[in-house]
Amino acid sequence: MHTYIFNTDLGSFEISNVHTSNHHHRTYELWLEDEKVGEYASAEDAACDVAGFNTGYVEWDNLESDGIEVPATLSEWTEVTPSENDDYSAPAQREVIESPFITDKEG
């Protein structure tokens, strides 16, 4: 399972792949903290919606004009590979760390 994390002041976005009953078809879930924001055909599509402030999560989408820089590609998100002992059935609560993509409007 691949999981990608992007930390913001609003919380941590997490993209995780989920196996459906048809094991040949995968979907990717986008979470903001403990709230599921959406499902996508690819992790790249989910990251693109976060970067484009088009997630459907109003608080995030309204921040578009606030000068927040968000990575345009998934390769700039943090990839988390779970160990065999980790349980990733639900998004993990992770500490928000300083992000170089969050800018202060005042300077």
Secondary structure, DSSP 4 states (H G I P E B T S, - for coil): --EEEEE-SS-EEEEEEEE-SSTT-EEEEEEETTEEEEEESSHHHHHHHHHTT-SS-HHHHGGGGGT----SSGGGSEEE---TT---SSPPP------TT---TT-
